[in-house]
Amino acid sequence: MSENEKDNKDFEFIKEQVIEKKRRKVKRWLLPLMMTVFMAVLFGMIAAVTFVITEPRLYKLLHKEEEIKTPVSFPTEYPLDTSIGNQVDTDTEKEDDIDASVDTEDVDEPAEPETVIMEQSIDADIEDFVNMYDEIRTVVYQSNKSLLNVSTTTSVEDWFGDMVERTVSTTGLVISDINDDLLILVSLDRVKDASSIKIELSDTIAVDAVLQDYDTETNLAIIAVALKDIPPNFMKNIDVATLGESYTLTVGSPILALGSPNGHPGSMELGIITSRGSWASITDNRIDLFNTSVENNDNSDGVIVNMKGEVIGLITRTLKDGVNEELSTVIGISKLKPIIKLIANQTPRIYFGVEAEDMTEAAKLEHIITNGIYINEVRAKSPAFEAGMKNGDIILQVDDHLIMNTNNFNTTISEYLPEDEVLVKIKRTSGTTEKELELKVVLAEKKK
């Protein structure tokens, strides 16, 4: 062993080993850890914000057909049915809950209006007359916010066999502004075959509308306009109409006809109710009609409002008869409300298949019954026809529901669904002797 090797061996025990400080070691792994935590928090925040923003839209997109819409509804009315002496809810409550045993002879007749005696004369001048019309113009101005001009384009054949486009104008009544759509009630014959339907907001601005649903017998249709398509400055001047009631209308009451009552869009007529008490039978139902002193022609269209601006009737061109052909005929709004609600909500209409009329007390006594409706006609191939029902039968009961009148009958069957089977109790008046029968009727969906 050399001397140098010996010296090195002797001093090996004093060699230093460099050890990294603990602080520096912790610092080296703490920084990446903090960065990882920071990035995780940042990612979580971004993900949360993204989810909050996109989730409603994605849900709406994925569940587009399952979206539940707010149904269109109108205030419930409780008209006095003087034939049975009870108040009847024609919208949501069934009239068959009425006690048919009520004695109609004990029902008080509606009180005659009290005579007003003028004890002091009031001097009126031309300014008072002008002020009256100013008040009327105020009502008209507010009511017109619920009326829109609707133009339709239809392809028709001219005299030479060429197809040409014809534009027709009509009046639309705004009945709802929910579910992102403006729903407008119009005459069906004005829009049914149209290739284009537009709402005219001004002379230069129009928006597209689509036919949503309709009812052929009443000649009513609902068209829809997307609210987002209507400029805000126009939307603020559009109001949903207030539908009043027509049960208590009296002859001589002043009314206003708006829309195009004399055939000219945007026109107005002031008049009175000249007669009421008429009605028209439609399948499984009956609607009320009344006449006014308003000028009438083939292009008359629009609504009738009272002096509060409430819609009390719709001018009709289709539900007329030979008696009132030249008169302005109006459908009372009260019995139209359930029909309008079904169309607006696109609810399937139940089809039974009869044209019936209410029975007078004398007719009930003749047939020894206390309630029922008389069938004038059974529609061919209808559920009633298939069940064996005949003209002249009297419908007394549907399942457990007594049938008091045609509107009560319509309300009752509307509670069922297509393909439901109901047990109908009738009284057959044809033949030598009258007899009661029970028939099973399978209800169907009414075709448009």
FENZI-V955859 format. One record per backbone hydrogen bond with DSSP energy under -0.5 kcal/mol. CO is the residue of the C=O (numbers start at 1). NH is the residue of the N-H. Records with the same first field share a line. If there is no record, write none. Layout:
BEGIN
CO: NH, NH
END
This chain:
BEGIN
2: 6
3: 7
4: 8
5: 9
6: 10
7: 11
9: 12
11: 14
12: 15
16: 18
17: 19
21: 25
22: 26
23: 27
24: 28
25: 29
26: 30
27: 31
29: 33
30: 34
31: 35
32: 36
33: 37
34: 38
35: 39
36: 40
37: 41
38: 42
39: 43
40: 44
41: 45
42: 46
43: 47
44: 48
45: 49
46: 50
47: 51
48: 52
49: 53
50: 54
51: 55
52: 56
54: 58
55: 59
56: 60
57: 61
58: 62
59: 63
61: 64
63: 66, 67
64: 67
67: 69
69: 71
77: 90
79: 81, 88
80: 82
81: 84, 85, 86
86: 81
88: 79, 90
94: 97
95: 98
96: 402
98: 100
99: 102
102: 104
103: 106
104: 107
115: 117
116: 118
117: 119
121: 123
125: 128, 129
126: 130
127: 131
128: 132
129: 133
130: 134
131: 135
132: 136
133: 137
134: 138
135: 139
136: 140
137: 141
138: 142
139: 143
140: 144
142: 145
143: 146
144: 147
145: 239
146: 174
148: 172
149: 200
150: 170
151: 198
152: 168
153: 195, 196
154: 156, 166
156: 164
158: 161
162: 158, 164
164: 156
166: 154
168: 152
170: 150
172: 148, 174
173: 185
174: 241
176: 183
178: 181
180: 227
181: 183
182: 225
183: 175, 176
184: 223
185: 173
186: 221
187: 190, 191
188: 191, 192
191: 194
196: 153
197: 209
198: 151, 200
199: 201, 207
200: 149
205: 201, 202
207: 199
209: 197
210: 212, 224
213: 222
215: 219, 220
216: 219
219: 188
220: 215
221: 186
222: 212, 213
223: 184
224: 210
225: 182
226: 229
227: 230
229: 231
231: 234, 235
232: 236
234: 237
235: 238
241: 243
242: 244, 311
246: 249
250: 253
253: 273
255: 271
256: 258, 305
257: 269
258: 260, 303
259: 266, 267
260: 263, 301
263: 265
264: 267
267: 259
269: 257
271: 255
272: 274, 293
273: 252
275: 291
278: 289
280: 287
282: 285
285: 282
287: 280
288: 332
289: 277, 278
290: 330
291: 274, 275
292: 328
297: 300
301: 260
302: 315
303: 258
304: 312, 313
305: 256
306: 309
310: 306
311: 244
312: 333
313: 304
314: 331
318: 320
324: 327
327: 329
328: 292
329: 316
330: 290, 332
331: 314
333: 336, 337
336: 340
337: 341
338: 342
339: 343
340: 344
341: 345
342: 347
343: 346
349: 446
350: 352
351: 444
352: 384
353: 379
354: 284, 356
355: 376, 377
357: 374
360: 364
361: 365
362: 366
363: 367
364: 369
365: 368
372: 359
373: 395
374: 357, 376
375: 392
377: 355, 379
379: 382
382: 386
383: 387
384: 389
385: 388
390: 393
393: 375, 395
394: 396, 427
395: 373
396: 403
397: 425
398: 401
400: 402
401: 398
402: 404
403: 372
405: 409
406: 410
407: 411
408: 412
409: 413
410: 414
412: 415
413: 416
417: 420
420: 443
422: 424, 441
423: 399, 425
424: 426, 439
425: 396, 397
426: 437
427: 394, 429
428: 435
435: 428
437: 426
439: 424, 441
441: 422, 443
443: 419
444: 351
END
